[in-house]
């Protein structure tokens, strides 16, 4: 399956299937020589809108070698879920783990940067207010200082 003409401001979030079954006919010799790269199914997403979009697999969507005929496609429709790509500023949240040694206390934490800009599907980003760092263990902290931690990538939608 190949998706073409996806609107530039949209991302594919999900598809109902990753492959389709094609029933084809033609001479036995021709069918035995077909290679996988000679068969393709292309869906034109140019008319897609945010949300679920049913796209019918038509004979024009299927590319076959000359002399091979398409008899049937299963499933005949593929649902493609699209969403617009947006940018959002999220707070950076440190993911603390462990136990600080007695009698130490963490009196102050400064995060730099305080916020980062991320981009992704509008639906997925709408519920997020922060992006987290990798786990930062407080077990080994013995004095004031600076720690560095990477941001954890956001989970897929």
C-alpha positions as CSV (number, residue, x, y, z in Angstrom):
1,X,0.0,0.0,0.0
2,X,1.3,3.4,-0.9
3,X,-0.3,6.7,0.1
4,X,0.1,9.6,-2.3
5,X,-0.8,13.3,-2.3
6,X,-1.2,13.6,1.4
7,X,-2.0,17.2,2.3
8,X,1.1,18.9,3.5
9,X,-0.5,20.0,6.8
10,X,-1.7,16.5,7.7
11,X,-0.3,13.3,9.1
12,X,-1.5,9.7,8.9
13,X,-2.4,8.6,12.4
14,X,-3.8,5.1,11.6
15,X,-5.0,2.9,8.8
16,X,-7.6,0.1,9.0
17,X,-5.3,-2.4,7.2
18,X,-1.6,-2.4,6.1
19,X,-2.1,-4.8,3.2
20,X,-4.9,-5.8,0.8
21,X,-5.5,-9.1,-0.9
22,X,-5.8,-8.9,-4.7
23,X,-7.4,-11.6,-6.8
24,X,-5.9,-11.5,-10.2
25,X,-6.2,-13.6,-13.4
26,X,-4.0,-14.1,-16.4
27,X,-2.0,-16.8,-18.1
28,X,-0.3,-19.3,-15.8
29,X,3.1,-18.5,-17.2
30,X,2.6,-14.8,-16.6
31,X,1.2,-15.2,-13.1
32,X,4.2,-17.4,-12.1
33,X,6.7,-14.7,-13.2
34,X,5.0,-11.8,-11.3
35,X,7.4,-10.2,-8.8
36,X,6.1,-8.3,-5.7
37,X,7.6,-5.0,-7.0
38,X,5.4,-5.3,-10.1
39,X,2.2,-5.0,-8.1
40,X,1.2,-1.9,-6.2
41,X,-1.9,-0.3,-4.6
42,X,-1.8,3.5,-4.4
43,X,-4.4,5.6,-2.5
44,X,-4.8,9.3,-3.3
45,X,-5.2,11.2,0.0
46,X,-5.6,14.6,-1.6
47,X,-9.3,14.8,-0.6
48,X,-8.6,13.6,3.0
49,X,-9.9,15.6,6.0
50,X,-9.1,15.4,9.7
51,X,-10.6,12.2,11.1
52,X,-11.5,8.9,9.5
53,X,-11.6,8.8,5.7
54,X,-12.8,5.8,3.7
55,X,-10.8,5.4,0.5
56,X,-12.2,2.9,-2.0
57,X,-9.6,0.7,-3.8
58,X,-10.6,1.0,-7.5
59,X,-9.0,-0.7,-10.5
60,X,-7.2,2.6,-11.2
61,X,-5.6,2.4,-7.7
62,X,-4.0,-1.0,-8.6
63,X,-1.0,-1.3,-10.8
64,X,-0.4,-4.7,-12.4
65,X,1.9,-6.0,-15.2
66,X,0.4,-6.0,-18.7
67,X,-1.8,-9.1,-19.3
68,X,-2.8,-9.5,-15.7
69,X,-6.4,-8.6,-14.8
70,X,-7.8,-7.5,-11.4
71,X,-10.8,-9.6,-10.4
72,X,-11.3,-8.6,-6.7
73,X,-9.8,-6.6,-3.8
74,X,-10.3,-7.4,-0.1
75,X,-11.0,-5.2,1.7
76,X,-12.4,-2.9,-1.0
77,X,-12.2,0.1,1.3
78,X,-9.3,1.3,3.5
79,X,-10.1,3.7,6.4
80,X,-7.3,6.3,6.8
81,X,-7.3,8.5,9.9
82,X,-5.7,11.9,9.3
83,X,-5.0,14.8,11.5
84,X,-3.6,18.3,11.0
85,X,-0.1,19.0,12.2
86,X,0.2,21.7,14.8
87,X,2.9,23.3,16.9
88,X,2.5,23.6,20.7
89,X,4.7,24.9,23.5
90,X,5.0,22.4,26.3
91,X,6.5,22.8,29.8
92,X,9.6,20.7,30.5
93,X,9.0,18.4,33.5
94,X,11.9,16.6,35.2
95,X,11.1,12.9,35.9
96,X,12.7,12.4,39.4
97,X,13.3,8.9,40.7
98,X,15.0,7.5,43.8
99,X,15.4,8.8,47.3
100,X,17.6,11.7,48.3
101,X,20.3,10.9,50.9
102,X,19.6,12.1,54.4
103,X,19.9,15.0,55.5
104,X,19.8,16.5,52.0
105,X,16.9,18.5,50.7
106,X,16.2,19.8,47.2
107,X,15.6,23.5,47.9
108,X,15.4,24.7,44.3
109,X,15.3,23.4,40.8
110,X,15.8,25.5,37.7
111,X,14.9,23.9,34.3
112,X,16.5,25.2,31.2
113,X,14.7,25.5,28.9
114,X,11.4,25.9,30.8
115,X,9.4,25.2,27.7
116,X,10.0,23.6,24.3
117,X,8.0,23.7,21.0
118,X,6.9,20.4,19.6
119,X,4.9,19.6,16.5
120,X,2.6,16.7,15.8
121,X,-1.0,15.7,15.3
122,X,-3.5,18.2,16.8
123,X,-5.5,15.4,18.5
124,X,-2.5,14.0,20.3
125,X,-1.1,17.3,21.4
126,X,-4.4,18.7,22.6
127,X,-4.2,16.7,25.8
128,X,-0.5,17.4,26.6
129,X,0.8,20.1,28.8
130,X,4.3,18.9,29.5
131,X,7.1,16.9,28.0
132,X,9.2,14.8,30.4
133,X,13.0,14.3,30.7
134,X,14.6,10.9,31.0
135,X,14.5,9.6,34.6
136,X,16.8,11.6,36.8
137,X,18.0,9.7,39.9
138,X,18.4,11.7,43.1
139,X,20.2,8.8,44.8
140,X,23.6,10.1,43.7
141,X,23.1,13.8,44.4
142,X,25.4,14.9,47.2
143,X,25.8,18.6,46.6
144,X,24.5,21.5,44.5
145,X,25.2,21.3,40.9
146,X,24.0,21.0,37.4
147,X,22.5,17.8,35.9
148,X,21.7,17.3,32.2
149,X,18.9,15.0,31.0
150,X,17.4,14.5,27.5
151,X,13.8,14.8,26.7
152,X,11.8,11.7,26.2
153,X,10.1,11.5,22.8
154,X,6.4,11.8,22.8
155,X,4.5,8.6,22.3
156,X,2.9,8.0,18.9
157,X,-0.7,9.0,18.7
